[in-house]
Amino acid sequence: MAYTLPALSFAADALEPHIDALTMQIHHGKHHQAYVDNLNKALAGTDSENKPLEELMEEISKHPVAVRNNGGGHYNHSLFWSTLGAHSTQPSAALAAAIDAAFGSLDGLKEKMSTAGATRFGSGWAWLTVTDGKLVVSSTANQDNPLMDIAEVKGTPILGIDVWEHAYYLHYQNRRPDYLKAIWNVINWDAVSANFAAATK
Ligand code: MN3
């Protein structure tokens, strides 16, 4: 099959106490695996089954809703895991300057993104995206993302935060804002900075 579940670069319990091990195991091993399996099923036998995921996102309006939901789920979670980590890191100088220009400070970005996630009704994602060389914060419903041709705010996402209940409910129950506060302790800014460099080069 074309698409496979990427391995985590850290142990399931590495993000505790901010994200608990059981949530990580179920989220990665069950939820993300299901998006991969269902995406492969939805594309089997079509001429898109070997398409790079980014390309699939950019033409998502041409595909059935199962491809939108599961392809988005696969892309979004792959990006999400790659931007999490247990080690304390800081944005690169270039990313820090862009964050200051757009949001005043790193705290300004965190507040804007946490608000975007907290106010997204139902399930979805909060995004930090490069659009025309600038940083913007937005949110999407379900498994949509800014790469999709149907997105309200389009661009190259460099950080996405999952605000589906499955991302936090075991540990935080209904307290999505607490999860959105804690998650900043486990953001891998080295990875986000690399994404920023790639999106602006
Ligand atoms: Mn999820």
Boltz pocket constraint, residues with backbone or C-beta under 6 A from the ligand:
constraints:
  - pocket:
      binder: B
      contacts: [[A, 27], [A, 31], [A, 77], [A, 162], [A, 164], [A, 166], [A, 167]]
      max_distance: 6.0
